[in-house]
């Protein structure tokens, strides 16, 4: 079994929503390359992790993806 599938079984979408909501209050700053990165450690991510990397993780973990879960205005 792929690691992502193992992780997906550990989290339901409601648990991911809780982490996503908390993430909205975590500080981010631009690094030297202009990438938007975590300023502090947060759950499994270390300070300096790019916002895009975190969003990709959420996208892979949600059953229907991040965009459909949080950015679909329907």
N, C-alpha and C positions, 0 to 999 in steps of 0.2 A: 504494500500500500504506500502510495506517495505521501511524503511528509505533510503536504498541504491538506490532503484528505484526512490525515490523522488530526491535524489542528482543527479543521472544520468541524469535526465531530465533538471537539471539546467546547465549542462555542455555539450557542444558538444566536439567531439574529437579535434577539432582545438583549443578550449580554453584550453583543457588539455595539448595539445602540448606546448602551451605558458608557462604554469606553469612548465611542465617537463623541458623545455629548461632553464628556470630561475633556477630551482633546481640544474642544473649542475654547477652553480656558487656560490652556498651556501656552507659555510664551514661545514664539518663534522669532528668529532674526535672520537676516541675510548673511551668508558666509562670504569669504573672500572672492568666490567665483560668482556671487550674485544669486546663489541658490537659497531658497527659503528653508531653514533647518530648525529643528528643535533646539531650544536654549538650555533645556534641562532634561534629565532622564525621565522617561514616561513609559510605564509598563515594560514592554520588551524592547523598547527603543532607547538608545543612548543619545545623550545630547550630541547634536551635530548630524543626526539622521534627517535626510531631506523629507520635506512634506510630501513630495511625489512618491517616494518609497513607501511612506506610511499609507497614502491613499491607495496605492497598488495593493498593499497587503489587505486593506479593508475590502477592496473590490474583489479580491480572490476569496475572501472569507465569507462574505454575504452570499446567500443562496442565489439571489438574483442580481448581485453586483451592487456596488456603491451608488452609482448614478441612479439606478432605478429606486433604490431604497431611500436616498436622501435628496436627490436633485430632480426628481420627476414631479412636476407640478400638477399631476392629474389626481 
